[in-house]
Amino acid sequence: MRRLLLALPLLLAACQSTPTETIANNAVRFATYNTSLYSDDEGGLIARLDAGDDKARKIAAVIQHQRPDVLLLNEFDYDDGHVAAEMFQRNYLEVGQFGQTAIRYPYRYLAPVNTGLPSGMDLDHDGKVEGGNDAFGFGQHPGQYGMLVLSRFPIDQAAVRTFQEFAWKDLPGASVPIDPATGGPWYPREVWAELRLSSKSHWDVPIQTPDGSIHFLVHHPTPPVFDGPEDRNGRRNHDEIRLWAEYVASGEKPWLCDDNGRCGSLPADALFVIAGDHNADPVDGDSTANAMAQLLEHPRVLRYSAPESEGAVAAAQAAGGGNLKHEGPAAQDTGEFGARVGNLRLDYVLPSVGLSVQASGVFWPKPGEPGAEWLGASDHHLVWLDLKL
């Protein structure tokens, strides 16, 4: 099996996070990062990157500093020509940023998503069929808030499975939103028949690591807010998370069919890593009570200590507000959302049983520490795990 030669990074010795050269036993570093690299205008991200974008430089600096081997980027606008992805790789990642060492990912995967894709249906009950709320996934244009997988190891492109078009109705026991005004379903029968479950997409991307194939299961469920008492977004968030729980569970599942018509779940002996901005905190926030428990307590998901950072604790103390009422450990937070909402754990890298965690962390330096000046580029922070068989 092919193995890439990894260049030894020259990292700042004083930085708080574990540099690549100290990874024990040739572990593979998996990471997820909501980059906020999007635009409300179609082609806007391409224009930003072409002009030289300071936030993109900071995002690249974080990636160069942490140097993951396999990385999911959430909220990275998709375009059919893959222009933005190529520009970000060539002009930002392959150019050292703020004293960091350039990094190259020879392999990538990206595909269309549901965000901004017109549904032709009145999904928000405002009497009109227009705008982001009536798209299959909220967005101002097709591809907004897309996903991008970068890898130092080969991707088995022929074996990739996508579930962009999977219908919500096809999930057994789906959490159907109820209209409180009528007591009946929020979505009329003809709408429910066409509605897609994934607000972006669900991708199974097999990565050919030195230890063998690991299925990188990535997604970005809708935020469980911006709706009403029918809780249509909260219920959808729950079921988007549940799709991966079903996918990795045992059983034939003939109803679980991908965009190419192949049906069934992940083989019982397959290794996997579930990653993404799940928009669900295990304890706090507005998601349904057991949304993340579907994965965190899943029998095929490894139990391990959640990644932490000292910067998250400092940020929660400084912001106060909603953080003072939170029950979850502040050290495990991965995003900061203002004093009213407080900080939350939304971003996850969840390995399967059969993998071992050598080290983990959240890139969230405390004020004054190296790299703290990069954090304003996104309201989320990179989460990483070093994994080995």
N, C-alpha and C positions, 0 to 999 in steps of 0.2 A: 504493500500500500504506500502511495506517495506521501511524503512528509515534507512540508515546507521548511526551509532554513529561515529561522527567525533572527533578524538583526538585533543585536543587543542594544537596548535603548540607553541613552545618556540622560538620566533623570536627575532632578534636583535632590540632593541627599536629604535635605531638610523636610521634604514633603511628607505628609502624614500617611498617604496611602501606599500600599505595597507595590514596589516597582516590579516589572516583569522578571528581571534577572534573579529575584529571590523566590520565585515560584518553586515550590518543592516538588521533586519527583516528576518533572516534566508534565505538570498538570496543564490543562487547557482552560483558559480564562474566557468565560461566557459573560456577556453584559447586556443590559438594556438601558436605553437613554431616550427620554422624550426630549427632543431637541428644540421644539418650537420653531423649526425652520419651515414656515408656511407663509402664505400670502393670501389675502382675500381676493386678489386679482389673478386670473388665469395667466400663467407665465411669470407671475410676480417673483417667485423664488429664483427663477433663472436670471431675471433682471438684477435681483439683489446680489446673487453670487457673482455675476458678471461685473458689477460695479465695485466689488470688494466690500464684503459685509463684515462689520466688526463682530457681530454676534456669532456669525458662522466661524470666524477665526477663534473665538473663545470656545465654542463647541468643539472645534478641531483640537484645540490645545488640551482640553479635558481628555479626549480620546487618545491623543498622543501621549499624555502623561500616564494614563491607566493602561494603555496598550492591550485591549482585549483581543483575543484571537478570533472570537465569533461575537458579533454585535448586532443587535436590533436597534434601529433608529425609528422611533415613533414621531408623528407629526413632521414628516419630511415629504413635501408635496411631490406627487407623482406626475410625470409627463410621459406621453407615449414614446417620445424619442430618447428617454432616459438621460436627457441633457443635464438636468440638475444633479443627478447622481454622479455623472462623469465629471462635472465641474467641481463638485465638492471633493471628490477623490483627488483630482489632478491639481487643483488650485489651492486647496486648503489642507487636506490630510497629507499630501505628498510634499508640502512646504512646511518647514518648521515654524510653529507659531509661539510667540512669547517665550522663546528660549527652549522650547521642547523639540524633540527629534521627530522628523517626518516619519510617517507610517504608510505602508501600502497594503491594500487588500486586493489580492488578485481575483477574488471571486465575489460576486454579489448576486442577490436575487431581489427583484421588485416586480410588481404586477399591479393591474388596476384594482381600485378599491371602490366601495359603495358611497363614500362621502362625496356630496355634491352631485351625485348622479340622479337626474330627475326621475321620480317614480311615476309621474302622471296622475297621482292620487292626492287627495286632501287628507294628509296624515295628522295635521294638528287641529282639524275641525274649525278652521277660521273662514270657511266658505270660499277659499281660493286655492288654486293649485299653482303655487309658485314659491320660489325661495328655498333656503336651506332646510327649513323645517319639513318641507314636502319632498326632500330628496331621500333616497334609500338610506343614507347616513348623512347627518347634518354637515353641510358644507356649502360654500358660496360658488364653488365650481368643481367639476369632476377632478378627483385626485387630491383635493385639499386634505391635509392631515394624513397623508399616506404613510406607507411603511417601507423600510429599506433594510435588507440584511447584508452585512459585510462579513467576509470570512477570509482568514489566511489559509484555510484548508479547502479542498475541492468540495463543491456542492453537487450532489447527484440530481442534476436538473430534470432528468427523465422521471425520477421518482417523486418529485415535488407534488404535493396535493394541496389544492386550494378550495375554500368553501365560501367564496364570495356570494354565490347565488343560492346557497342553502336556505330554504324557506323556514321561517319561524314556526309555521304550523306543523312542520315535519318533525319537530322536537317533541317526543312523547311527553305528555304532561306539561306542556309549555305554560309559562306563567302569563296567561292572557290578561291584558289590561282591561279593567272594567270601568265603564262610564258611570260615575256616581249619580248623574242626573237621571239615568234610565235604569240602572242596575244591570244593563246588558253589556255585551262586549264593546269596548271603545272603537275597535275597527270593524266596519261592516264586513260581511262575509266575503264579498268580492275583493275587498282590500286585503283582508287577512290571508286570502288565498295567494296573493302575490308578494306579500311583505317578506323581505329578506331578514334573516336573523342578525347577521354580522353588520355592524355599523361601518366597518372598514373592510376587513376580510380576516379569515383564519387561514394560516399557511402552515403546512408541515414541510419543513425544508431539511432534508437529510444532509448532514455535514460529515464528510469523510475525515475524521480526526485520526491521529496516529494510533489511538486505542480502538478504532473501529467507528462504525456509523452511529451517530447520535442525531435523533430527530429533534430539530429546533422548531418547537411549536410556538408560533408567535401570533399576537393579536393586539387589539387596542379597543376594548369595549367602550360603549358610549358612557359619558358621565351620567350618574343616576339622578340628575337634577334638570332644570330648565323644562319642566313639564308641569302638571297639575296634580290634583288628588287622584287621578287615575294611575299615576306613577308609571306611565308607559316607558320612560327611560330607565327608571329603577328596575323594572321587571325585565327589560331588555338586557341591561347590564348583567343581571343575575343569570339570565339564560345564555348570554354570550360566554360567560365564564363556565357555565355548565357544559357547553359544547365540548370544551377540552376535557372536562371531567368524564364525560361519556366516551370521548374518543380514546382515552387511555385506559378505560375500564374493560374488563373481560366481557366476552360475548360477541356474537356475530354482528348484530346491529345492521340488518339489511336496509334500514331507513336512513343510515348515515352515509349519504352519497356526496361525493365531491363534484367539482365543476366539470369533470370529464366523465361522469357517470360511474366511477368506481365506488363501490359501496363497502362498508365495513369499518371497523375500528382499527387502532394500531395493534400490531401483533403483540402477544403477551410477553415475548422475550425481548422486545425492542427497548433500547435505552432512549431517553428523551430529556429535554430541558424545555420547560414552559416559560416564556418570557414576554414581558410587555408592561405597558401602563394599563393596569386592570381597572383603574378608576374606582377602586373599592378598598377601604381600610378594614382590617379584620375586626376592629372594635369601634372606631369613631367614624364620623362622616355620615353621609346620607344613603349609602348603599343598603340593600336589604340585609337583614341581620346575619344570614348565613351565606352570603355571596362568596366570600373568600374561603370559608370553611369547606366548600365543595372541593377545593384543591388542596388547601393546607392540611386537611384531615383525610385526604384520599389515600387509600392503601398502597397505591403505586407511586406516590410522591414521597420523597425522602424527608424525614423529620430532621431538621438541623436548626441551629441558632440563627435567628434572622440577622441579616447584615445591619451594621450600625455605623454611626459616625458621631464624633463629639460636636461637630458643627451643627447637627440637627438639634442637639440639646441646647446649645447656646442660642440658636435661632428661636426656638420655642420660648425660652426664657425672655429674650429680648422683645418678642412680639406680644407675648401675653395674650389677652383676649380669649378667643376660643380655645387656645392651648391649655388654659388653666382648668378647663372642664373635661379635657380628654382623659380617657382611661388607659389608652395604649402607651407604651414606652416612647418617649420623645426621641430617643436615640435611634429608633427604627424608622422614623419618618424619612420619606424620600422626596417630598415636595412641599413647598410653602405657598400658602394661598391667602395671605393677609390675616390681620388680627381677628376679624370676625369669624372666618371659617377655621383658622388655625392650620397647622401643618399636619400632614397625613402620610401614612404608608400606602402608596398606590402602585409602586413599581416593583416588580418581582422577577427573580430568576429562580425557578423551582426545578431542581433535578429529580430524576427518577430514582427509585430504589435500584441499587446496583452501581451507582456512582457515589463517590466519597468527596466531601467538601474539604479541601486543604486550607482554604482561606476565603474570606469574603469581606465586603465593605460597601459603603456608600461614599462616593466622592463628594464630600461636603466639609471643606476646611472651615475652621473657626475664623472669625475676623482677624486679619493681620497675618494669617498663615499663607504660605505660598499656594497660589491657585484660587484664593478667595475672591480675587478680582474678576475671575471668569464666571462666577456663579449667576450673575444677572442676565446671562444670555438665555436662560430658560427657568421656568418655575419648578422644574423637576431636576433631579440629580442622578448621575449615572450609578447604577447598581451592578456589582460584579461578583462572580464566584470563580474560584479556581477549583476545577473538577478533575477527578481521575478515577479510573476503574478500580 
